[in-house]
Amino acid sequence: MRRSGARRVLAGVLLLWAFMQAGWAQERKTIALGFTGRLSEPIAQSALQGAQLAIDEANALAAKRRSPLRFELLPQDDHGNENFAVNIARYYVKEKVAGVIGPWSSDAALATAAIYESAQIPQIGFTATSSQWTGMGNRMPFRVVGGTRELAATLAEVATRSLQGRRIFVIQSDAAYSRALADTLVENLGGSAQQIALARYQVGRRSTDFHAALKAAEAHQADVIAFVGLYPQARAFIDGANRTRTTARLLLTGGASNLSLPAPLELRLHVLEYEIARPHCPQWKAVTQAYQRRFGAAPTTYSFYAYDAASVLSAAIVQAGSDNGDRIATALHRMRHAGLHGTLSFDATGANAHPRYTLLRYQERWQAVEFFAPGSANARQEACS
């Protein structure tokens, strides 16, 4: 009798556990997140993979904590085109995504801002860096990297202090990001305490011919050439400078350290990236190893930026306990998130409150030489919390 009773108790416990499991499974809520970029390009694919890694980790943590929330990415290729980006924004509104990782370009971000604002869908930009985007008075845009205003201030400091430039030539494209960055950079250089001989040159956003621009830089007798065009143009610019054997110091930004460069390369080449010194952030190594195991390749800087964007967005949704955009935006404004680029928080406009930067120099490989916050008087190392 005792054995029979014990069996009945065990069967009851197992049945109750099964019902609880079934109920928990039925309550599971899948939250869709958008991801938009030029997905035909390998660099954008590496960013998507970085975002996917963060989502996988968020889902694993949710399962461990028995949370019903699960996240899935809905990636869309915007071809770097504003019209495609608008159509994708309307699709995401229809699909009721809780947030968007992107848009990729500043042009796309500006073109879609009103759509996402009206639908109350937060966007976490990780490549769209126009300060205008987060300065329009909207509540839904956020950015995990610095804006053009902060980047321009740091570029000016690097050009004049680190590279000792006195005859500076700025090459830009006609894209929104590039125009805004060049305008603010020139403004900062013009207000410098140093006597700066300054000139600038504009090319089309799809141009790969920089012969005329480099000739104009030579005529200016430039000692520093700041290239603030788009990432897809950077390799063509470096190839052109290599052919003309320019002796000016070259200063680039926006992911140029991901480029595979030709050999021999006798240029004095520098790039300013949106990050802190990796040795000071123990998360870098773990995330890099997880990425390599998952995707069989090394991550790019864009993988890390997108990882931070997806990580902070999913954390805000968990904190809000809701897929309501207004509640998510409130949670984002209150967050202090331990990201790969230091403690991540947002100011009242949604801009990164404390962007960090790294200056790298190319000597057969990229080597970090300075780490600092924008506008700092001296380079300073930043720790990852």
PAZA-352330 format. One line per field, with one value per residue (C-alpha): residue in three letters; x, z, y. Coordinates in Angstrom, 1 decimal, decimal comma. Each point is the difference from the previous one (the first is absolute). Layout:
// residues N
residu: c(ALA / ...)
u: c(X / ...)
w: c(Z / ...)
v: c(Y / ...)
This chain:
// residues 385
residu: c(MET / ARG / ARG / SER / GLY / ALA / ARG / ARG / VAL / LEU / ALA / GLY / VAL / LEU / LEU / LEU / TRP / ALA / PHE / MET / GLN / ALA / GLY / TRP / ALA / GLN / GLU / ARG / LYS / THR / ILE / ALA / LEU / GLY / PHE / THR / GLY / ARG / LEU / SER / GLU / PRO / ILE / ALA / GLN / SER / ALA / LEU / GLN / GLY / ALA / GLN / LEU / ALA / ILE / ASP / GLU / ALA / ASN / ALA / LEU / ALA / ALA / LYS / ARG / ARG / SER / PRO / LEU / ARG / PHE / GLU / LEU / LEU / PRO / GLN / ASP / ASP / HIS / GLY / ASN / GLU / ASN / PHE / ALA / VAL / ASN / ILE / ALA / ARG / TYR / TYR / VAL / LYS / GLU / LYS / VAL / ALA / GLY / VAL / ILE / GLY / PRO / TRP / SER / SER / ASP / ALA / ALA / LEU / ALA / THR / ALA / ALA / ILE / TYR / GLU / SER / ALA / GLN / ILE / PRO / GLN / ILE / GLY / PHE / THR / ALA / THR / SER / SER / GLN / TRP / THR / GLY / MET / GLY / ASN / ARG / MET / PRO / PHE / ARG / VAL / VAL / GLY / GLY / THR / ARG / GLU / LEU / ALA / ALA / THR / LEU / ALA / GLU / VAL / ALA / THR / ARG / SER / LEU / GLN / GLY / ARG / ARG / ILE / PHE / VAL / ILE / GLN / SER / ASP / ALA / ALA / TYR / SER / ARG / ALA / LEU / ALA / ASP / THR / LEU / VAL / GLU / ASN / LEU / GLY / GLY / SER / ALA / GLN / GLN / ILE / ALA / LEU / ALA / ARG / TYR / GLN / VAL / GLY / ARG / ARG / SER / THR / ASP / PHE / HIS / ALA / ALA / LEU / LYS / ALA / ALA / GLU / ALA / HIS / GLN / ALA / ASP / VAL / ILE / ALA / PHE / VAL / GLY / LEU / TYR / PRO / GLN / ALA / ARG / ALA / PHE / ILE / ASP / GLY / ALA / ASN / ARG / THR / ARG / THR / THR / ALA / ARG / LEU / LEU / LEU / THR / GLY / GLY / ALA / SER / ASN / LEU / SER / LEU / PRO / ALA / PRO / LEU / GLU / LEU / ARG / LEU / HIS / VAL / LEU / GLU / TYR / GLU / ILE / ALA / ARG / PRO / HIS / CYS / PRO / GLN / TRP / LYS / ALA / VAL / THR / GLN / ALA / TYR / GLN / ARG / ARG / PHE / GLY / ALA / ALA / PRO / THR / THR / TYR / SER / PHE / TYR / ALA / TYR / ASP / ALA / ALA / SER / VAL / LEU / SER / ALA / ALA / ILE / VAL / GLN / ALA / GLY / SER / ASP / ASN / GLY / ASP / ARG / ILE / ALA / THR / ALA / LEU / HIS / ARG / MET / ARG / HIS / ALA / GLY / LEU / HIS / GLY / THR / LEU / SER / PHE / ASP / ALA / THR / GLY / ALA / ASN / ALA / HIS / PRO / ARG / TYR / THR / LEU / LEU / ARG / TYR / GLN / GLU / ARG / TRP / GLN / ALA / VAL / GLU / PHE / PHE / ALA / PRO / GLY / SER / ALA / ASN / ALA / ARG / GLN / GLU / ALA / CYS / SER)
u: c(0,0 / 2,8 / 1,7 / -3,3 / -0,6 / 3,5 / -0,5 / -3,3 / 1,8 / 2,8 / -2,4 / -1,9 / 3,2 / 1,1 / -3,5 / 0,1 / 3,5 / -1,2 / -2,9 / 2,3 / 2,4 / -2,8 / -1,5 / 3,4 / 0,6 / -3,4 / 0,8 / 3,3 / 0,0 / 2,2 / 1,1 / 1,1 / 2,8 / 1,0 / 3,5 / 0,6 / 3,2 / 1,8 / -0,2 / 1,5 / 3,3 / 2,2 / 0,6 / -3,8 / -0,3 / 2,6 / -2,1 / -3,1 / 1,9 / 1,1 / -3,6 / -1,1 / 2,7 / -1,4 / -3,6 / 1,1 / 1,5 / -3,1 / -2,2 / 2,4 / -0,2 / -3,8 / -0,2 / 2,3 / -2,2 / -3,2 / -1,1 / -2,7 / 1,6 / 1,9 / 1,5 / 0,3 / 1,6 / -1,7 / 2,9 / -0,7 / 2,4 / -0,4 / 2,7 / 1,2 / -2,9 / -2,5 / -3,0 / 0,7 / 0,4 / -3,4 / -1,6 / 1,7 / -1,2 / -3,6 / 0,5 / 1,3 / -3,0 / -2,3 / 1,9 / -0,2 / 3,7 / 0,9 / 3,2 / 2,4 / 3,8 / 1,0 / -0,7 / 3,4 / 0,7 / -0,8 / -1,9 / -2,3 / -0,3 / -1,1 / -2,4 / -1,8 / 0,1 / -3,6 / -1,4 / 1,7 / -0,9 / -3,7 / -0,1 / 2,0 / 2,7 / 3,4 / 3,0 / 3,5 / 2,5 / 3,5 / 1,2 / -2,3 / 1,9 / -1,5 / -0,6 / -3,0 / -1,8 / 0,0 / -0,4 / -3,4 / -2,0 / -1,3 / -0,1 / 0,6 / 3,6 / 3,0 / 3,6 / 2,7 / 2,9 / 0,9 / -1,6 / 1,5 / 0,3 / 2,1 / 1,9 / 0,9 / 1,4 / 2,2 / 1,1 / 1,1 / 1,9 / 1,8 / 0,8 / 1,5 / 1,5 / 0,7 / 1,0 / 1,3 / -1,9 / 0,2 / -1,1 / -3,1 / -2,0 / -3,5 / -1,5 / -3,7 / -2,9 / -3,5 / -1,6 / -1,8 / 2,5 / 3,0 / -1,3 / -0,9 / 3,4 / 2,0 / -1,9 / 0,5 / 3,6 / 0,8 / -1,8 / 2,2 / 3,2 / -0,9 / -0,4 / 3,3 / 2,6 / 2,5 / 0,5 / -1,6 / 0,0 / -3,2 / -1,6 / -2,7 / -1,2 / -3,3 / -0,5 / -3,2 / -1,0 / 0,6 / 3,2 / 3,1 / 2,3 / 1,9 / 2,7 / -1,3 / -0,5 / 3,5 / 1,4 / -1,8 / 1,5 / 3,4 / -0,5 / -1,1 / 3,3 / -2,0 / 1,9 / -3,3 / -2,8 / -3,2 / -2,2 / -3,6 / -1,7 / -2,0 / 1,5 / -0,5 / 2,2 / 2,9 / 1,9 / -0,1 / 1,3 / 2,9 / 0,8 / 0,0 / 2,2 / 2,4 / 0,3 / 0,7 / 2,5 / -1,3 / 2,2 / -2,9 / -1,2 / -3,4 / -2,8 / -3,1 / -2,9 / -3,2 / 1,3 / 3,1 / 2,0 / -2,0 / 1,6 / 2,4 / 2,7 / 2,4 / 3,7 / 2,4 / -1,8 / 2,3 / -2,7 / -0,2 / -3,4 / -2,2 / -3,7 / -2,2 / -2,5 / -2,9 / 1,3 / 2,2 / 3,3 / -1,0 / 2,5 / -1,9 / -3,3 / 0,0 / -3,3 / 1,8 / 1,8 / -3,0 / -2,2 / 2,7 / 0,3 / -3,7 / -0,3 / 2,7 / -1,6 / -3,4 / 1,0 / 3,4 / 1,6 / 1,5 / -2,4 / 0,3 / -0,4 / -3,5 / -0,7 / 0,8 / -2,1 / -3,0 / 0,5 / -0,2 / -3,1 / -1,8 / 1,1 / -1,2 / -3,3 / -0,9 / 1,1 / -2,3 / -3,0 / 0,6 / 0,3 / -3,2 / -1,8 / -1,8 / 0,3 / -1,6 / 2,3 / -0,6 / 0,8 / 3,1 / 1,2 / -0,5 / 2,1 / 2,7 / 0,3 / 0,4 / 2,5 / 3,7 / 0,9 / 3,4 / 0,9 / 3,1 / 0,9 / -0,3 / -3,1 / -2,7 / -2,6 / -2,0 / -0,5 / -3,4 / 0,1 / 0,9 / 3,7 / 2,7 / 0,7 / 3,7 / 1,4 / 3,6 / 2,5 / 3,2 / 2,7 / 1,7 / 3,1 / 0,8 / 3,5 / -0,5 / -3,0 / -2,3 / 1,4 / -1,8 / 2,0 / -2,5 / -3,2 / -2,2 / -3,3 / -1,1 / 1,5 / 2,4 / 3,1 / 2,1 / -0,4 / -1,4 / -0,6 / -3,6 / -0,9 / -2,9 / -2,4)
w: c(0,0 / 0,9 / -3,4 / -1,8 / 1,8 / -0,8 / -3,6 / 0,0 / 1,6 / -2,5 / -2,9 / 1,4 / 0,3 / -3,6 / -1,3 / 1,8 / -1,4 / -3,5 / 0,3 / 1,3 / -2,8 / -2,6 / 1,5 / 0,0 / -3,6 / -1,0 / 1,7 / -1,9 / -1,8 / -3,1 / -0,6 / -3,5 / -0,5 / -3,4 / -1,4 / -3,1 / -2,0 / -3,3 / 0,5 / -3,4 / 1,4 / 2,3 / 2,5 / 0,6 / 0,3 / 2,7 / 1,8 / -0,3 / 1,5 / 2,9 / 0,6 / -0,3 / 2,6 / 2,5 / -0,7 / 0,5 / 3,4 / 1,0 / -0,8 / 1,9 / 3,0 / -0,3 / -0,1 / 3,1 / 1,9 / -1,2 / -1,6 / -2,7 / -2,2 / -3,2 / -2,6 / -3,8 / -2,6 / -3,3 / -2,2 / -3,1 / -2,7 / -0,5 / -2,7 / 1,5 / -1,6 / 1,7 / -2,0 / 0,9 / 3,6 / 0,0 / -1,4 / 2,7 / 2,7 / -1,1 / -0,1 / 3,6 / 1,1 / -1,6 / 1,7 / 3,3 / 0,8 / 3,5 / -1,1 / -2,9 / 0,0 / -2,5 / -2,4 / -1,6 / -1,5 / 1,2 / -3,2 / 0,7 / 3,7 / -0,9 / -2,7 / 2,3 / 3,3 / -0,3 / -0,8 / 3,0 / 2,3 / -1,0 / 0,6 / 3,3 / -1,1 / 1,6 / -2,3 / 1,2 / -2,5 / -0,1 / -3,3 / -0,6 / 1,7 / -1,1 / 3,1 / -1,8 / 0,3 / 3,8 / 0,1 / -1,7 / 3,2 / -0,5 / 2,8 / -1,9 / -1,4 / 2,0 / -1,0 / 1,6 / -1,7 / 0,0 / -2,3 / -2,7 / 2,5 / 2,5 / -2,8 / -1,7 / 3,2 / 0,5 / -3,6 / 0,3 / 3,2 / -1,7 / -3,2 / 1,9 / 3,1 / -0,7 / -3,6 / 0,3 / -3,1 / -1,1 / -3,6 / 0,1 / -2,9 / 0,5 / -2,6 / 0,4 / -1,9 / -0,6 / 2,4 / 3,1 / 2,4 / -1,9 / -0,6 / 3,7 / 1,2 / -2,5 / 0,9 / 3,8 / -0,5 / -2,0 / 2,6 / 2,8 / -2,0 / -0,8 / 3,7 / 1,0 / 1,9 / -2,7 / -3,3 / -2,4 / -3,8 / -0,9 / -3,2 / -0,9 / -3,0 / -0,6 / -2,1 / -0,7 / 2,6 / -2,5 / -1,5 / 0,0 / -1,9 / 2,3 / -2,4 / -0,3 / 3,8 / 0,7 / -2,6 / 1,7 / 3,4 / -1,5 / -1,4 / 3,5 / 1,3 / 2,6 / 2,9 / 1,2 / -2,2 / 1,9 / -2,0 / 1,3 / -2,9 / 0,4 / 1,0 / -3,5 / -1,4 / 2,4 / -1,8 / -3,3 / 1,7 / 1,6 / -3,3 / -1,7 / 2,7 / -0,3 / -3,8 / 0,3 / 2,9 / 2,1 / 2,9 / 2,0 / 3,1 / -0,8 / 2,6 / -0,6 / 2,2 / -0,2 / -0,1 / -2,2 / 2,4 / -1,4 / -3,4 / -1,4 / -1,4 / -2,9 / 0,5 / -0,1 / 1,5 / 0,7 / 1,2 / 3,4 / 0,7 / 3,1 / 0,8 / 2,8 / 1,2 / 2,4 / 2,8 / 3,1 / 0,5 / -0,4 / 2,6 / 2,6 / -0,7 / 0,9 / -1,9 / -3,3 / 0,2 / 1,0 / -2,7 / -2,7 / 0,9 / 0,0 / -3,3 / -1,6 / 1,3 / -1,2 / -3,5 / -0,7 / -0,7 / 1,8 / 1,0 / -1,4 / 1,8 / -1,4 / 1,7 / 3,3 / -0,6 / -1,0 / 2,9 / 2,4 / -1,8 / 0,2 / 3,5 / 1,4 / -1,9 / 1,3 / 3,5 / -0,1 / -1,2 / 2,9 / 2,4 / -1,3 / 0,1 / -3,2 / -3,7 / 0,2 / -1,6 / 2,4 / 3,0 / -1,8 / -0,8 / 3,7 / 1,0 / -2,4 / 1,3 / 3,6 / -0,9 / 0,9 / -2,1 / 0,2 / -3,7 / -2,0 / -0,1 / 3,7 / 1,9 / -2,5 / 0,8 / -2,0 / 0,4 / -0,2 / -3,9 / -0,2 / -0,9 / 1,7 / 3,1 / 0,2 / -3,4 / 0,0 / -2,8 / -0,9 / -2,4 / -1,9 / -2,2 / -2,8 / 0,0 / -1,8 / 2,3 / 1,9 / 3,4 / 2,6 / 1,0 / 1,9 / 1,9 / 1,0 / 0,4 / -2,5 / 0,5 / 2,8 / 0,4 / 0,5 / -1,1 / 2,8 / 0,5 / 0,6 / 2,0 / -0,9 / 2,9)
v: c(0,0 / 2,4 / -0,7 / 0,5 / 3,3 / 1,2 / -0,7 / 1,9 / 3,0 / -0,2 / -0,2 / 3,0 / 2,0 / -0,9 / 0,9 / 3,4 / 0,6 / -0,8 / 2,4 / 2,7 / -0,6 / 0,1 / 3,2 / 1,6 / -1,0 / 1,4 / 3,3 / 0,4 / 3,3 / 0,5 / 3,5 / 1,0 / 2,5 / 1,5 / 0,2 / 2,1 / 0,5 / -0,6 / -3,8 / -0,7 / 1,2 / -2,2 / 2,8 / 0,3 / -3,8 / 0,1 / 2,6 / -2,1 / -3,0 / 2,2 / 0,9 / -3,6 / -1,0 / 2,5 / -1,3 / -3,6 / 1,0 / 1,9 / -3,1 / -2,3 / 2,2 / 0,2 / -3,8 / -0,3 / 2,4 / -1,7 / 3,3 / -0,4 / 2,7 / -1,1 / 2,2 / -0,5 / 2,2 / 1,0 / 1,2 / 2,1 / 1,2 / 3,8 / 0,1 / 3,2 / 1,7 / 2,4 / -1,2 / -3,7 / 1,1 / 1,7 / -3,1 / -2,1 / 2,4 / -0,5 / -3,7 / 0,0 / 2,1 / -2,6 / -2,8 / 1,8 / -0,4 / 1,3 / 1,7 / 0,4 / -0,5 / 2,6 / 1,7 / -0,4 / 3,4 / 3,5 / 0,6 / -3,0 / 1,0 / 3,6 / -1,3 / -2,5 / 2,0 / 1,3 / -3,5 / -1,7 / 2,9 / -0,1 / -3,8 / 0,3 / -2,4 / 0,7 / -0,2 / -0,8 / 1,5 / -1,5 / 1,4 / 3,0 / 2,7 / 3,3 / 2,1 / 1,5 / -3,3 / 0,0 / 3,8 / 0,2 / -0,1 / -3,5 / -2,6 / -3,2 / 0,3 / -1,2 / -0,5 / -2,2 / 1,8 / 3,7 / 2,4 / 2,3 / 2,8 / -2,0 / -1,8 / 3,3 / 1,5 / -3,1 / -0,1 / 3,7 / -0,8 / -2,9 / 1,9 / 3,0 / -1,5 / -3,7 / 0,4 / 3,6 / 1,1 / 3,6 / -0,3 / -2,2 / -1,2 / -1,5 / -2,4 / -0,7 / -1,5 / 1,4 / -2,4 / 1,4 / -1,5 / 1,2 / 3,5 / 0,4 / -1,3 / 2,1 / 3,2 / -0,5 / -1,1 / 3,1 / 2,1 / -1,6 / 0,5 / 3,6 / 0,7 / -1,7 / 2,0 / -1,2 / 1,8 / -2,4 / 0,2 / -1,8 / -1,2 / -2,6 / -2,0 / -1,8 / -3,2 / -2,0 / -2,6 / -2,8 / 1,4 / -2,2 / 2,4 / 2,3 / 1,1 / 3,6 / 0,2 / -1,2 / 2,4 / 2,9 / -1,2 / 0,0 / 3,6 / 1,0 / -1,5 / -1,9 / -1,6 / -1,7 / -1,3 / -0,8 / -2,4 / 0,1 / -1,7 / -3,3 / -3,3 / -1,6 / 2,8 / -0,4 / -2,7 / 1,8 / 3,2 / -1,9 / -1,7 / 3,4 / 1,5 / -3,0 / 0,5 / 3,7 / -0,7 / 2,9 / 0,9 / 1,6 / -1,7 / -1,6 / 0,0 / -2,2 / -1,1 / -2,1 / -3,6 / 0,4 / -2,2 / -2,9 / 0,3 / -2,5 / 2,3 / -0,5 / -0,7 / 1,7 / 3,1 / 2,9 / 2,4 / 1,7 / -1,4 / 0,6 / -0,8 / 1,2 / -2,6 / 0,1 / -2,2 / -0,2 / -1,9 / -3,6 / -1,3 / 2,1 / -1,8 / -3,8 / -0,4 / 0,4 / -3,3 / -2,0 / 1,6 / -0,5 / -3,7 / -0,5 / 1,7 / -2,2 / -3,1 / 1,0 / 1,3 / -1,4 / 3,4 / 2,9 / 2,9 / 3,5 / 3,3 / 0,0 / -3,4 / 1,6 / 3,2 / -2,1 / -2,4 / 3,0 / 1,3 / -3,3 / -0,6 / 3,3 / -0,2 / -3,5 / 1,0 / 3,0 / -2,1 / -2,4 / 2,9 / 1,5 / -3,4 / 1,1 / 0,4 / 3,4 / 2,5 / 2,8 / -2,2 / -1,3 / 3,5 / 1,0 / -3,1 / 0,9 / 3,6 / -1,4 / -2,7 / -0,3 / -3,1 / -1,8 / 0,1 / -0,9 / 3,7 / 0,8 / 0,8 / 0,9 / 2,7 / 2,5 / 3,7 / 1,7 / -0,1 / -3,7 / 0,7 / -2,0 / 2,0 / -1,0 / -1,1 / -1,3 / -0,1 / -1,8 / 1,3 / -2,7 / 0,1 / -2,4 / -1,6 / -3,3 / -0,4 / 2,3 / 1,1 / 2,0 / 3,1 / 2,3 / -0,4 / 3,0 / 1,6 / 2,7 / 3,4 / -1,2 / 2,0 / -3,1 / -3,6 / -2,1 / -3,6 / -1,2 / -3,1 / -2,3 / -0,4)
